[in-house]
Amino acid sequence: MTVAEYRVTGMTCGHCERAVEAEIRRIGGVADVSVDLSSGRVQVSSDVPLSDAEVRAAVEEAGYELA
């Protein structure tokens, strides 16, 4: 299991959290996603290491940006 942490900017509410979480969960191999709205931190557990480009694309699809 691989765990990576990212910082996402632009999230302001619970809907933002859920949108980011849902998009990241669509990446193959993702086992769990934890989003902390107050800090903007997103922790992703996966079966295989994820590329930053995959995570960035998912976050941008949700309407936000990686810091």
Secondary structure as UniProt FT lines:
FT   STRAND          2..9
FT   HELIX           14..25
FT   TURN            28..29
FT   STRAND          30..36
FT   TURN            37..40
FT   STRAND          41..46
FT   HELIX           52..61
FT   TURN            62..63
FT   STRAND          65..66
//
